[in-house]
Amino acid sequence: NKGLTDDERVEFLLLGLEAGGTLLDVEGDLYHKEPNELTFDPEAVAKQEALIKKIHDMGGEVLISTHIHDFFDEEKTVKIALEQKRRGADVVKIVNFARTEEELMANLNIIHRLKKELDGTPFLYLANGAECRLIRQIGARLGVCMYLCVQNYVEVSSKEQPLLRSMKIARDNMME
């Protein structure tokens, strides 16, 4: 994405849909960059909503993603989730932070709250930071719609994403 305009990035998203993709990631600050990746700029929001309609009209689904670069409490996080849903997200995605055990426990509560507040809308809720791994490992058991894993680690891999083989073992053990 480096060096591309938002419109150029959208062209690649739509090309992916035309090539057989089904779920497109529309960043919450598309058309108006914000530090925590969710814009409320009216013009940008209108353009996002038009894009989401176009994706839906083409038979695709939309995941709206917001990566928070700090810890957001339950109220702020739920507000983001509900705004993503209002814009037309088929899947809500929020990445919060969990640097401490207290933030980890708050994130577990946030998952529980999102499950209730989103009323059936699938959501992908993750965390980054020193205490993020548990959220990524058990989130799907608590209501998060999917795991994000990597097959193996390479130089550009996020070490916060668990290995697929490790997650399969953890998931299988939780299902017994």
N, C-alpha and C positions, 0 to 999 in steps of 0.2 A: 504493500500500500504506500510505501514511501514515495513521495513526490507526486502522487496522484491527487487530483481534485476529488471532492465528494461526488460530483457527477460522473467522473471516470470510474470511481469505485463502484457506484451504482450500476454502471454498464457491465462491469465484471460480475456483479451479483446476478443481474438478470441473465447474463450469458450462462452462468452456472445453472440457473433454473431451466433455460432452454436446452441445456445439455443433459438434463435429467435430474438435477438436484431437486430436493423437495422442501427443505427448511433453510431459509436464508436468514443470516445474522445481520440485522439492522441495528447499528449502534445508536444508543439513546441520545447521543449528541450529534448525529449526522446532520449536516448543514449548519451547525453552530457549535463549535467545540467548547466544552466545559470541563473543568478540572475533574469532576466526578461522573462524567459521561452521561449526563441527562440534561437536556436543554429544555427550557420553558419559553424560549424565544418563539413568539407566535408564528412568524414566517417559517422558521425551521420546522416547527411542529406541523404546520399545514403541509409542508413539502413531504415530511415523513408519512403523514396520514395518506397523502395521495400515492406515494410509493407503495405503502402497505396495501392499499386498495388495488393497485396495479398488480402486485405480486399475487394477491388473492384471486384476481380476475384471470391470471395466467395459470391458476391451479396450484400455486405454491403456498407455503406456510411461512410465518415470520416469527423469529425469535428476536426480541429486542433485548440488547445487552447493555448493562451498566456495570462498569468496574469502578467501585468506590476505592479511592486511594487512601482511605483512613477507615476507622471503625465508625459505622453509623448504628445508632440504637434502633430499637424495634419500631418506633413511630416513624422515623425518617425512612427506614427500609420499606415498611408497608406502604408509605406514601409513594415511593418510587415504583413498587410493584403494581399498585393500583393505577398509576399513571400509564405504565407500559400496557396494561390490560386495556385501559380506555382508548389508547391509540390503535389498538387492534392486534396486539401480540397474541399469537397462538401459543407461544411459550415465553414466559417471563424469565429473564436471566439476570441475576444480580451476583456480583462477586464482592463480598465485604472483606473485612480484615479480622483476624483473630491472633493478636500478639500475646495475649495473656490468657490465663485460665478463665478469668471473669468474662472476657470477650468471647471465648469459646462457648461458655455456658449461655451467654446472651444469644449467640448465634443459634444454638440448639433451640432456644425458645422462639427465635425468629422463624425458624423452619415450621414449628408448630403453628405459629400465628399465620404465616403465609398460607399454610394448608387450609385454614379456616377462611381467611379473608379473600382468597382468590377463587373460592367456591368452584373448584373443579378445573380451573385453568392450570395446565401443567406449568411447573416452574423448575428452573435449574438454579439452585442456590449453592454457592461455593464460598470459600474463604481463602485468603492468602495470609501469610504471616507465620510466625513461629508455632502457633497452636492451630494451624488450619487442617492438619491431616485427618483428624477424626471426622470433621464435617464432610470431607471428601470421601471418607471410607464408609460412613454409615448414613449419609444424607438420604440416599435412595430408600433405605429401610424406613426412614421417617417421613417420606413424602416427596422428596426431590425426584424429578422425573427420569433422571439418567445419571450415570457416572461419566466423568471425563477422565480418561486414562491415556497412557502412552504405551506402545509396544516395547520400546526400550529407550533408554536415555541417550541422546546425542547432544552435541555442544549447545544447540539452541533450545533444548527441551526445558520445560519448567519442571524442576524437581518437586514442586508441590503437587503435580499430577502423579497419582500412583501408577505403578506398573500394572498392566492389564492382568498378568498372571497372579499378582498379589491380590488384586481386587476380586478376581474370580474366586480365589480361595476364601477370602473374607466374606463375600456374598454367599457362597455356598454354605459356609459355616453358620451364617446368620439365618439361613432358610431352614436349617434342620430343626 
